[in-house]
Amino acid sequence: MPRKSSGSSPPPTVGVLGLGYMGLASAAAFARRGVQVTGYDVVADRRETVRSGSSPFHEEGLGELVASETASGRLRVVDSIGEVVASSEILFLCLPTPPLPNGRIDLGPIEKGARDLGAAIAHADGFRLVVVKSTVVPGTAERVLAPILRSSAGKGPEELGVASNPEFLAEGTMVADALHPDRIVVGVEDTRSAKLLQALYAVFDSPLVVVTPAGAEMTKYAANSFLAMKISFANEISRFSERVGVDVDDVVRGFGSDPRIGERFLRAGPGFGGSCFSKDVRAFVRSARDQGVRLRLAEQIVGANDDQTLHAATLVRDQLPPGAGATVALLGLSFKEGTDDLRESRALPIAQELARHGVRVRAHDPAALAGFRRWLAAEPASVQSVVTAVDTVEEALRGADAAVLQVPWPEYLAWPSSWTRRMRRPVLVDLRRAFPQARAASQKLRLVRLGDGRTIHAPETPSPQRRPVARSRRGGARRVG
Ligand SMILES: NC(=O)c1ccc[n+]([C@@H]2O[C@H](COP(=O)([O-])OP(=O)(O)OC[C@H]3O[C@@H](n4cnc5c(N)ncnc54)[C@H](O)[C@@H]3O)[C@@H](O)[C@H]2O)c1
């Protein structure tokens, strides 16, 4: 049941530690809902940027939200954890939990944050509630972070509560997600903390699910693993569809309209990216294994995703003229539209795979070019010698044998005919199935859509008597219709 704020007393004050993608969006959304928010980040530049009313990264609508909430005074950035603790009843940990090579998450940064926060709470009067908003495996808040917090604060549970409140917002739609959450999940171990979080979240018009801390932590992993599995399932149907001349969207419409299934997250593409899915699925599997439980379905998700990315790169190579030295314009480098985040972006392994086969790649993105250049600078010479980041789409397309739509940024979808004329061969490989087919026809582009077997065929026009044949460089010639 959605709850309404009583309006009788102001909501509890909030402190946010970590003004990264998730922390900043959450902080700004609390402020927009009338909560007094104090933020802190260990990086001084980031503090300065937010204090001056800007977002340190590109995220649709976030800059505007930060500007208005810093101007209103509801979002304030300070230079020490002590100042955050002094002005906040509830303290959110929005710190990184990056992956380790063995699949577990690195708790180092959040443990350090908890230690520093505990030390600052030692000097505070009155009850404080620390809420773990970062994604952590079940049991972390209660068994790892609460003991650190309480021992460095020198306080017991009656003065220092610890709760879990995983965040479900997604990059690209962070502002809308943070302002209008589908649901809010909180994990609490005592009624005082539960009441405080209920009072805070009354400012949102969203259902509140109250469970145990470990239950809340598990919910986040179950949600992300299920979504990643849905995407991978659609990608496998998509590969089969390509082979037999079917458009995967026709299939998804047919089975996704079953309300037990649902069409969302059944969109075929080059594989999921972003900082969360792969990291969370691997940590979920690993954490279950550590407890003696096999998650066989979840174990397959990351491998299935890698297969799809490799397939996307092969689909691109299949459209190029034979022989070495073909040039591809890679359009869109972030992991999805609306963000400049390159973490786990499929553009990176696709560029590497094309480079490995001697394909020259000219890469463009309206928001993520600087980050891509940093990534490229750390790549081996074999990649750097064939992959170039370019400032304009025109430069990327000049003399290209194919363009690859990796992110459907609106400017790419608006494709003027002058762009087609810059290409050596007017082929657009749409890995996101987002380019309007009518526009491709009007701009004289041959559109090859991932997951649409009707559009995938060899560069040469097949004989009308024969079914189209696609040449897979992995599997040889194959029938597609
Ligand atoms: N990015 C998302 O879309 C998203 C969505 C849901 C959940 N999450 C989870 O949220 C957490 C944070 O993710 P993110 O993408 O915002 O990471 P991020 O790297 O963008 O942000 C983390 C921030 O914390 C700061 N920081 C590190 N140590 C600190 C300390 N001791 N004190 C203060 N600040 C410190 C860093 O400087 C950085 O600005 C992760 O657990 C992630 O899994 C992220």
The ligand as a Tripos MOL2 file, in Angstrom:
@<TRIPOS>MOLECULE
LIG
   44    48     1     0     0
SMALL
NO_CHARGES

@<TRIPOS>ATOM
      1 N1         25.4570    2.5600  -10.2630 N.am      1 LIG1
      2 C1         24.2490    2.0500  -10.1270 C.2       1 LIG1
      3 O1         23.4020    2.1310  -11.0140 O.2       1 LIG1
      4 C2         23.8590    1.3060   -8.8700 C.ar      1 LIG1
      5 C3         22.5190    0.9110   -8.6970 C.ar      1 LIG1
      6 C4         22.1770    0.2230   -7.5430 C.ar      1 LIG1
      7 C5         23.1440   -0.1080   -6.6070 C.ar      1 LIG1
      8 N2         24.4310    0.2850   -6.8240 N.ar      1 LIG1
      9 C6         25.4340   -0.0670   -5.7940 C.3       1 LIG1
     10 O2         25.8020    1.1310   -5.1350 O.3       1 LIG1
     11 C7         27.1540    1.0720   -4.7150 C.3       1 LIG1
     12 C8         27.8970    2.2840   -5.2670 C.3       1 LIG1
     13 O3         27.8630    2.1990   -6.6710 O.3       1 LIG1
     14 P1         28.1550    3.4750   -7.6010 P.3       1 LIG1
     15 O4         27.8830    3.0520   -8.9980 O.co2     1 LIG1
     16 O5         27.4610    4.6700   -7.0710 O.co2     1 LIG1
     17 O6         29.7350    3.6040   -7.3600 O.3       1 LIG1
     18 P2         30.6560    4.8650   -7.6540 P.3       1 LIG1
     19 O7         32.0340    4.3290   -7.7470 O.co2     1 LIG1
     20 O8         30.0830    5.6650   -8.7730 O.co2     1 LIG1
     21 O9         30.5250    5.7570   -6.3320 O.3       1 LIG1
     22 C9         31.1070    5.4740   -5.1050 C.3       1 LIG1
     23 C10        31.5820    6.7940   -4.4750 C.3       1 LIG1
     24 O10        32.0380    6.5560   -3.1550 O.3       1 LIG1
     25 C11        33.1660    7.3810   -2.9270 C.3       1 LIG1
     26 N3         33.8980    6.8370   -1.7840 N.ar      1 LIG1
     27 C12        34.7050    5.7460   -1.7230 C.ar      1 LIG1
     28 N4         35.1370    5.5370   -0.4640 N.ar      1 LIG1
     29 C13        34.5970    6.5300    0.2940 C.ar      1 LIG1
     30 C14        34.6540    6.8490    1.6740 C.ar      1 LIG1
     31 N5         35.3550    6.1070    2.5420 N.pl3     1 LIG1
     32 N6         33.9680    7.9340    2.1200 N.ar      1 LIG1
     33 C15        33.2450    8.6820    1.2440 C.ar      1 LIG1
     34 N7         33.1550    8.4290   -0.0650 N.ar      1 LIG1
     35 C16        33.8200    7.3580   -0.5320 C.ar      1 LIG1
     36 C17        33.9120    7.3650   -4.2370 C.3       1 LIG1
     37 O11        34.7990    8.4540   -4.3410 O.3       1 LIG1
     38 C18        32.7480    7.4430   -5.2250 C.3       1 LIG1
     39 O12        32.4230    8.7810   -5.5440 O.3       1 LIG1
     40 C19        27.6930   -0.2810   -5.1920 C.3       1 LIG1
     41 O13        27.5450   -1.2280   -4.1760 O.3       1 LIG1
     42 C20        26.7460   -0.6170   -6.3380 C.3       1 LIG1
     43 O14        26.6650   -2.0030   -6.5560 O.3       1 LIG1
     44 C21        24.8170    0.9970   -7.9110 C.ar      1 LIG1
@<TRIPOS>BOND
     1     1     2 1
     2     2     3 2
     3     2     4 1
     4     4     5 ar
     5     4    44 ar
     6     5     6 ar
     7     6     7 ar
     8     7     8 ar
     9     8     9 1
    10     8    44 ar
    11     9    10 1
    12     9    42 1
    13    10    11 1
    14    11    12 1
    15    11    40 1
    16    12    13 1
    17    13    14 1
    18    14    15 2
    19    14    16 1
    20    14    17 1
    21    17    18 1
    22    18    19 2
    23    18    20 1
    24    18    21 1
    25    21    22 1
    26    22    23 1
    27    23    24 1
    28    23    38 1
    29    24    25 1
    30    25    26 1
    31    25    36 1
    32    26    27 ar
    33    26    35 ar
    34    27    28 ar
    35    28    29 ar
    36    29    30 ar
    37    29    35 ar
    38    30    31 1
    39    30    32 ar
    40    32    33 ar
    41    33    34 ar
    42    34    35 ar
    43    36    37 1
    44    36    38 1
    45    38    39 1
    46    40    41 1
    47    40    42 1
    48    42    43 1
@<TRIPOS>SUBSTRUCTURE
     1 LIG1         1 GROUP 0 **** ****
